[in-house]
Amino acid sequence: MRWCSDGLELSCDNSEKVRVAFALNCCDREIMSWVATTKGIDAALVGDLMMQAVENRFGPDGKPPKPIEWLTDNGSCFTEAETSLEALAVATTDQLFRNASSASLNALA
């Protein structure tokens, strides 16, 4: 299984900015989960994102049948130690993160 995550920023008419991060299944391109905030995306929100993705796919008590390769860029919210610990806690991966510039991730586009 291979999932990926990324974030984006939307400017609103009232000059506020909304920041969104999402988790995507690389095989069927389904959005597994997303989080949004008017503040910055931090490791805690990425942890929530990961947990929601696993629960949405496998149920609240479900565990992935095999480790998930989780692809992302090297943004600070994805590379913080807290995010890595969350990934291990929900047992989503044995290969925490790969650089988004890798050829395998570029094949998604």
C-alpha positions, -999 to 999 in steps of 0.1 A, spaced: 0 0 0 12 34 -8 -4 66 4 8 102 2 0 135 18 5 171 10 -8 205 20 -20 237 4 -31 272 13 -63 289 2 -69 327 3 -104 337 14 -123 368 4 -120 382 39 -82 380 36 -79 350 59 -59 319 48 -71 284 52 -44 257 52 -54 222 42 -35 189 44 -48 157 29 -40 120 27 -44 103 -7 -43 66 -17 -18 65 -45 -35 34 -61 -71 47 -65 -64 84 -58 -91 84 -31 -88 112 -5 -86 92 27 -88 121 51 -81 158 54 -76 185 80 -80 223 77 -71 252 99 -66 290 98 -34 285 117 -4 265 105 -4 228 98 17 212 126 27 177 136 -4 172 157 -27 179 128 -6 155 106 -10 129 133 -47 134 133 -47 132 95 -28 99 96 -51 84 122 -83 95 103 -69 79 71 -63 46 88 -97 46 105 -116 56 74 -100 28 54 -98 0 81 -124 10 107 -119 25 142 -101 -6 155 -87 -18 122 -50 -22 115 -35 -22 80 -29 -57 68 6 -47 58 27 -15 63 18 15 44 45 34 25 36 70 33 51 95 7 53 132 14 75 162 8 100 173 34 78 200 50 84 206 87 50 193 97 57 160 80 92 155 92 89 165 129 97 137 153 62 139 167 48 130 132 72 100 129 61 87 164 25 91 154 31 70 122 47 43 143 19 44 169 -8 38 143 14 12 126 10 27 92 44 23 80 78 8 83 92 33 58 82 66 74 87 91 46 103 94 12 112 125 -6 84 137 -29 108 142 -57 114 105 -61 105 90 -94 78 67 -79 59 97 -65 63 117 -97 46 89 -115 13 99 -98 11 131 -118 
